[in-house]
Amino acid sequence: MTWLRTLFALLFSMVAIAAAPARAHEVTPAIADFTITDRQITVELRLNIEAFVAGINLDGLSDTNQTAQAADYDELRALGADELEPMVRLFAEEWLETFAVQAAGPVPLSVTRITIPEVGDASLPRASFLELTGEIPPGTGSLRIIWPAGSGGVVLRQNGVEEPYTGYLQGGETSPPIPLQGGAAKMPVEAFMEYLPVGFTHILPKGLDHILFVLGLFFLSPRVKPLLLQVSVFTVAHTITLALGALGMVNVNPAIVEPMIALSIVFVAVENIFARKLHSWRTFVIFGFGLLHGLGFATVLGEFGLPASQFLPALIGFNVGVELGQLAVIAAAYLGVRLWFGRHPKYRGRVAIPASVTIAMIGGYWFVERVFL
């Protein structure tokens, strides 16, 4: 079993290295709100502008630290608005050659306003705004928006009409025709299916803290019943706060939620070391931690925005995607570890406890990082 301990040491060392960066390096989608008034289109883009200026290819990327431009990105994040704005203008001139609005032909766009917040909480991405305007040709009934390759994901939101269009594009994709007068709101099934992968990818590969929490539940016992009970309680709890957060009924500062999520990881991992079975009080604690994780999910969902006309199907789709991501983590852990070693008499001492110690160390590092660094 020496080789197994070595394998786990290597595996969790890699997880620790990959998981160490703060949320400042997490890639979030851009949001494009567009309105048409008197044949003029106004597009307000909310985006992590430093990643764009640094020249990072955001397609399929979950963390900016995985790129060669990571150091440039961090330097740009430290600049004040006055220093960063000239760089943004230079970037925008070139980028507007690839970002396009098609309405019976190309619609020339120009930058009319740049809004860059001052440097704030370094643990969170800084959301800047670009306002673009252009003239829609007379007699045009619809338009398409082309999102440039390398720009990651974008949420498109039409404003000022009934039954507005809301969609999600990856880099290099083009929207379907969007009627200028509205009426392109998605059907419930379409909204559900569109937000399903959003929830899934928040767990795999982006949700490293949620992955480690689920693994903490997994390593308590090799028996299936305690695992199912823990996961069920966790699911019910985070579904409650996810829904309340999405409805705007609960709003907690991420600076409070994120360190508490890190502590929840430490707790379940440390308890795995000393407890051999699922105690009833742990179930209540997991429920409380589930409420915290739900607030974290709600923060991410707020970055995307839910279509007002299909709020419930989109919310359910996101939540189902989260559950599928969690099940995928459990299935991978079961097939990779428990299926082969779960019945071994030394499983707890040589697998579960070393894994839990590593998870607790990562969670402890995250807590210190999110509070003090």
Summary of the structure (lengths in Angstrom):
residues: 373
radius of gyration: 22.7
end to end distance: 38.1
largest distance: 76.8
contacts: 1240
relative contact order: 0.14
helix: 56%
strand: 14%
